[in-house]
């Protein structure tokens, strides 16, 4: 149907050509619902989860409002985590390719503020960042928001969960009252309603239909007392043998506890929670997304913003209090038309949570009382890739092509042996087939990249 295509929108020809070049032809449900509202200049409150295409839902619209020759911050996107902010900024850069010299700056905590100040001194059209660091820049006077025409609150519910309500209020008060305000949230708690009422003008409300059907995601709940959860988890992972699984816990202490149990059973596992240093969190996400790590034990706050399509299993060690968070968790599997599995370990005190979740389901979740037992002779398979960390990045003018060139020079390794390459400011990560990682390490140590030698280590 033509109305699902981007070409049905009143967009400049150059913008449509760019969308087509990056593979954007059919709109996702949230884009279909949001873009006409955004392009008409109205305020919007949209219910949509990570992975639904919401960045384009607001990004395409805010780019049409930009005045490229005006070197002032005209659009501000607030995100709960650095991971999501980086992801949003990357996508906006792709969407903005049809415009000349559009500068997008990311401002997040966990990284030095000095280079950010330097970057802002040269001006920016769009700022994407976390509330704490944005507020720091406002306090220092290094960020001015008096020309902001479009403000986006991305994953607003998570920002409020993380205690950013006061910071968000202070930031919004620094923007013009005439701005367009777009609020995206996976859930609609009462404080989201209050935020909208306070800062939006007659917003239009849209809700994306759930993109995962019960057919795509197989859901089972195991009735399991707390002392048996670790053994049950191990047994289920031995049965499923997932390529990539996210295991959700409600607290960071629980993440550490279950990660340790899995390591003792021989699994390769990474932990992701809000108390970790940003560098460590970035590294874990890289290892998981490039298939150097099979299992990730995470809290909701840390996993929000994880945009990884190939997750085939989600396990809930603890059920969340909010049924909508359960839907958000299991939505990480069964993406892009693939089938997925969501398993929950439900203790006696969690039965009411399960009832609430079932009330939101089209069919009740299958409940299993017979618990599987771990096989102590089972050896979990290793992740197919291994990551090499190179002590150089964008600031050293390193590009992915340079790394591939060094690895494939002289034979032994081909392009097919190399996986994802992620380049940060001062570090680059390259995934290679596990069985060839020693050869790859030797090559990067013994050869130069762009005429320079860099320290390299295996992760």
C-alpha positions in Angstrom: 0.0 0.0 0.0 1.4 3.4 -1.0 0.7 5.1 2.3 3.2 2.8 4.0 6.0 4.1 1.8 8.2 7.0 2.7 7.5 8.4 -0.7 3.9 9.0 0.4 5.1 11.7 2.8 5.7 15.3 1.8 9.5 15.1 1.9 12.2 16.8 -0.3 13.4 14.6 -3.2 16.9 14.5 -1.8 15.7 13.2 1.5 13.6 10.5 -0.2 16.6 9.5 -2.3 18.8 9.3 0.8 16.1 7.2 2.6 16.0 4.8 -0.3 19.9 4.6 -0.4 20.0 3.4 3.2 17.2 0.9 2.7 14.3 2.8 4.0 11.3 2.2 1.8 8.4 0.9 3.9 7.5 2.7 7.2 7.3 0.7 10.4 4.0 1.1 12.3 5.4 3.8 14.7 6.8 5.8 11.7 3.4 5.6 9.9 1.7 6.9 13.0 4.2 9.5 14.1 5.7 11.1 11.0 2.5 12.9 9.7 2.1 14.4 13.2 5.8 15.4 13.5 5.8 16.9 9.9 2.7 18.9 10.7 4.5 20.5 13.6 2.4 19.1 16.4 3.5 17.9 19.8 3.5 14.1 20.1 3.4 11.5 22.8 4.2 8.1 21.3 4.3 4.6 22.9 7.0 2.6 21.2 9.8 0.4 22.3 13.5 0.0 21.3 13.8 -1.6 17.9 10.5 -0.2 16.5 12.1 2.4 14.2 11.4 5.3 16.5 14.7 7.2 15.8 13.6 7.6 12.2 10.0 8.4 13.4 11.4 11.6 15.0 14.6 12.1 13.1 13.2 12.4 9.6 10.8 15.1 10.9 13.3 17.1 12.9 15.7 17.2 10.0 13.1 18.9 7.7 12.9 21.8 10.3 16.7 22.4 10.3 18.2 25.5 8.8 21.7 24.3 7.9 23.2 27.8 7.5 22.2 28.6 11.1 25.0 27.3 13.3 23.0 27.0 16.5 21.5 24.0 18.4 18.1 23.6 16.7 17.2 20.1 17.9 17.9 18.4 21.2 17.4 14.7 21.8 17.5 13.5 25.5 18.2 9.7 26.1 18.6 7.7 29.3 21.9 6.1 28.5 25.1 6.8 26.6 24.5 3.6 24.6 21.2 4.8 23.3 22.5 8.3 22.7 25.3 6.9 20.5 22.9 4.8 18.6 20.5 7.7 18.0 23.3 10.0 16.9 24.6 7.3 14.5 21.2 6.9 12.9 20.6 10.7 12.7 23.9 11.1 10.8 22.7 8.5 8.3 19.4 10.2 7.9 21.1 13.6 7.5 23.4 12.6 4.6 21.2 14.5 2.1 22.0 17.8 3.9 25.3 19.6 3.7 27.5 20.2 6.7 25.0 19.2 9.4 26.9 18.8 12.7 25.6 16.3 15.3 27.2 16.3 18.8 26.8 13.6 21.5 27.0 14.8 25.1 27.0 12.0 27.7 28.5 11.3 31.1 31.2 8.8 31.5 33.5 10.6 29.0 35.7 13.6 29.5 33.9 17.0 29.3 36.8 18.9 27.8 36.6 17.5 24.2 32.8 18.1 24.3 33.3 21.7 25.2 35.8 22.0 22.3 33.3 20.5 20.0 30.5 22.8 21.1 32.7 25.9 20.5 32.6 25.1 16.8 28.8 25.0 16.8 26.3 22.2 16.3 22.9 21.8 14.7 21.7 18.8 16.7 22.7 17.7 20.2 22.0 14.1 21.5 22.8 13.4 25.1 22.0 12.2 28.6 20.2 14.6 31.0 23.0 14.8 33.6 25.7 15.8 31.1 23.4 18.2 29.2 22.7 20.0 32.5 26.4 20.2 33.3 27.0 22.0 30.0 24.1 24.4 30.7 25.5 25.2 34.1 28.9 25.9 32.6 27.4 28.0 29.9 29.0 25.8 27.2 25.6 24.8 25.7 22.9 27.3 24.7 19.4 26.1 23.8 17.6 29.3 23.0 17.3 28.3 19.3 15.9 24.8 19.9 13.0 24.3 17.6 12.5 20.5 18.3 12.9 18.7 21.6 12.8 14.9 21.8 12.5 12.9 25.0 13.5 9.4 23.9 12.6 6.5 26.3 11.2 9.1 28.7 9.9 6.4 31.1 13.4 5.1 31.6 14.8 8.6 32.2 12.2 9.1 34.9 13.0 5.6 36.4 16.7 6.7 36.6 15.8 9.8 38.6 16.3 12.4 35.9 12.9 14.2 36.3 14.5 17.4 37.9 17.3 17.5 35.3 14.8 17.1 32.4 12.7 20.0 33.8 15.7 22.3 34.1 16.8 21.4 30.5 13.3 22.0 29.1 13.0 25.3 30.9 16.2 26.4 29.0 14.5 25.9 25.6 12.0 28.2 23.9 8.3 27.8 24.8 7.5 27.8 21.0 9.4 24.5 20.4 7.9 21.2 19.2 8.1 18.5 21.9 8.1 14.8 21.0 7.9 12.3 23.8 8.6 8.6 23.2 8.0 6.1 25.9 7.7 2.3 26.0 5.3 2.5 28.9 2.8 5.1 30.2 3.2 5.4 34.0 1.5 8.4 35.8 4.7 10.5 35.8 4.8 10.4 32.0 1.3 11.8 31.9 2.5 14.6 34.3 5.6 15.3 32.2 3.5 15.6 29.1 0.8 17.8 30.8 3.5 20.1 32.0 5.7 20.5 28.9 3.6 19.7 25.9 0.9 21.6 24.0 -2.2 19.6 23.0 0.0 16.6 22.0 -1.4 14.0 19.7 -1.1 10.5 21.1 -0.1 7.4 19.1 0.6 3.8 20.1 2.5 1.4 17.8 0.8 -2.0 17.6 2.9 -4.8 19.2 5.2 -6.1 16.5 5.7 -9.5 18.0 3.0 -12.1 17.9 2.6 -15.1 20.2 3.6 -17.2 17.1 7.0 -15.5 16.8 7.8 -15.7 20.5 7.4 -18.9 22.4 6.8 -18.0 26.1 7.1 -20.4 29.0 7.1 -19.8 32.8 8.8 -22.3 35.2 7.5 -22.4 38.7 10.8 -22.3 40.6 11.7 -21.6 44.2 14.6 -19.2 44.6 17.2 -21.8 45.7 16.6 -23.7 42.4 16.7 -20.8 40.0 20.5 -21.1 39.2 20.4 -24.8 38.4 17.2 -24.4 36.3 18.8 -21.5 34.4 21.8 -23.7 33.6 19.6 -26.6 32.5 17.5 -24.4 30.2 20.6 -22.9 28.6 22.0 -26.4 28.0 18.7 -27.4 26.4 18.4 -24.3 24.2 22.0 -23.7 23.3 21.3 -20.1 22.1 23.5 -18.2 19.8 22.7 -15.0 21.8 20.7 -14.7 25.0 19.9 -11.9 27.3 19.2 -12.9 30.9 17.3 -10.2 32.9 17.6 -9.6 36.7 16.0 -6.8 38.7 19.1 -5.7 40.5 22.9 -5.4 39.8 23.6 -7.8 42.8 21.4 -10.5 41.2 23.2 -9.9 37.8 26.6 -10.6 39.5 25.3 -13.6 41.4 23.8 -15.4 38.3 26.7 -14.5 36.1 29.0 -16.2 38.5 26.8 -19.3 38.6 26.9 -19.5 34.8 30.7 -19.0 34.7 31.1 -21.9 37.1 29.1 -24.0 34.7 31.5 -23.2 31.9 29.5 -20.5 30.0 31.0 -17.4 28.5 29.0 -14.6 30.1 29.1 -10.8 30.4 27.3 -8.6 32.9 25.7 -5.2 32.2 24.3 -2.9 34.9 24.3 0.8 35.7 27.1 0.7 38.3 29.7 -0.4 35.7 32.1 2.1 34.2 31.0 3.4 30.8 34.0 2.0 29.0 33.3 -1.4 30.4 29.7 -1.3 29.5 30.6 -0.2 25.9 33.0 -3.1 25.7 30.4 -5.7 26.9 27.8 -4.5 24.4 30.4 -4.7 21.6 31.4 -8.2 22.5 27.8 -9.4 22.7 26.7 -7.7 19.4 29.7 -9.0 17.4 29.1 -12.6 18.7 32.3 -12.8 20.9 30.0 -13.3 23.9 26.9 -15.6 23.9 25.2 -14.6 27.2 24.5 -11.2 28.7 23.1 -10.9 32.2 21.6 -7.4 32.5 19.3 -5.1 34.4 16.6 -3.2 32.5 18.3 0.2 32.8 21.5 -1.1 31.3 19.9 -3.2 28.5 17.7 -0.3 27.4 19.1 1.0 24.2 20.6 -2.4 23.3 19.7 -2.7 19.6 20.8 -6.2 18.7 18.6 -8.1 16.3 20.0 -11.6 16.6 18.9 -12.4 20.2 17.2 -15.8 20.1 16.5 -16.3 23.8 15.4 -14.0 26.7 15.3 -15.4 30.2 13.7 -13.6 33.1 15.4 -14.6 36.4 13.1 -12.0 38.1 9.7 -10.9 36.7 9.5 -7.1 36.5 6.9 -5.2 38.5 5.4 -3.5 35.4 3.9 -5.9 32.8 4.8 -3.5 30.0 8.5 -4.0 30.9 8.1 -7.7 30.5 6.7 -7.1 26.9 9.7 -4.8 26.3 12.2 -7.5 27.5 10.8 -10.3 25.4 10.6 -8.0 22.4 14.3 -8.3 22.1 13.9 -11.8 20.7 11.8 -12.8 17.6 12.9 -9.7 15.7 12.8 -9.2 11.9 10.5 -12.1 11.4 12.7 -14.6 13.2 11.3 -16.9 15.9 12.3 -16.4 19.5 11.9 -17.8 22.9 11.2 -16.1 26.2 11.5 -18.1 29.5 10.7 -16.9 33.0 11.6 -18.4 36.4 8.7 -17.6 38.6 9.0 -17.8 42.4 6.0 -18.2 44.8 6.0 -14.5 45.6 5.9 -13.6 41.9 2.7 -15.3 41.0 0.7 -12.0 41.1 3.2 -10.5 38.6 2.6 -13.4 36.3 -1.1 -12.9 36.5 -0.7 -9.2 35.6 1.5 -10.2 32.6 -1.0 -12.8 31.5 -3.8 -10.2 31.6 -1.9 -8.3 28.8 -1.3 -11.4 26.6 -3.6 -12.6 23.9 -3.1 -16.2 25.2 -1.9 -17.3 28.7 1.8 -18.1 29.1 2.5 -21.9 29.3 3.3 -22.7 33.0 5.6 -25.7 33.7 6.0 -27.2 37.1 8.5 -30.0 36.3 12.0 -28.4 36.4 14.8 -29.5 34.1 18.1 -30.6 35.7 21.6 -29.6 34.7 23.8 -32.0 32.8 27.2 -31.8 34.6 29.0 -33.4 31.6 27.8 -30.7 29.3 30.4 -28.3 27.8 28.9 -25.1 26.5 30.1 -24.2 23.0 32.4 -21.2 22.7 31.2 -18.0 21.0 32.1 -18.1 17.2 34.0 -14.9 17.2 36.9 -13.4 19.3 37.4 -9.6 19.6 40.8 -7.9 19.3 41.1 -4.4 20.9 43.4 -2.0 19.0 44.7 1.0 21.0 43.7 3.6 18.3 40.5 5.0 17.0 38.8 7.9 15.1 41.2 10.4 16.7 44.1 8.5 15.1 42.2 8.6 11.7 41.7 4.8 11.8 39.0 3.4 9.5 37.4 0.0 9.2 39.0 -0.4 5.7 42.5 0.2 7.1 42.0 -2.6 9.7 40.6 -5.1 7.1 43.5 -4.2 4.7 46.1 -5.1 7.4 44.3 -8.3 8.4 43.9 -9.6 4.8 47.4 -8.6 3.5 49.5 -11.6 2.5 46.6 -14.1 2.6 45.8 -16.4 5.6 42.7 -14.3 6.4 39.9 -13.2 4.1 37.1 -10.7 4.5 34.8 -13.5 5.4 36.9 -14.3 8.5 36.4 -10.8 9.8 33.2 -9.8 11.7 32.0 -6.4 13.0 34.4 -3.6 13.4 33.5 -0.8 16.0 35.7 2.3 16.1 35.6 4.6 19.1 37.6 7.8 19.6 40.7 6.0 21.0 39.9 2.3 20.7 38.9 0.0 17.8 37.3 -3.4 18.2 37.5 -6.0 15.5 35.8 -9.4 15.6 37.5 -12.4 13.9 36.7 -16.1 13.7 37.7 -17.5 17.0 39.9 -20.2 15.5 41.9 -17.6 13.6 42.2 -15.1 16.4 45.9 -15.9 17.1 46.8 -15.4 13.4 44.9 -12.1 13.4 46.6 -10.9 16.6 50.0 -11.7 15.2 49.2 -9.8 12.0 48.0 -6.7 13.8 51.1 -6.8 16.1 53.7 -7.3 13.4 52.3 -5.0 10.7 51.4 -1.3 10.7 48.0 0.2 10.1 48.2 3.3 8.0 51.9 3.3 8.6 51.6 3.3 12.4 52.1 0.5 15.0 49.3 0.1 17.6 49.1 -2.0 20.8 46.6 -4.9 20.3 45.2 -7.4 22.8 42.6 -10.1 22.8 39.4 -9.7 24.9 
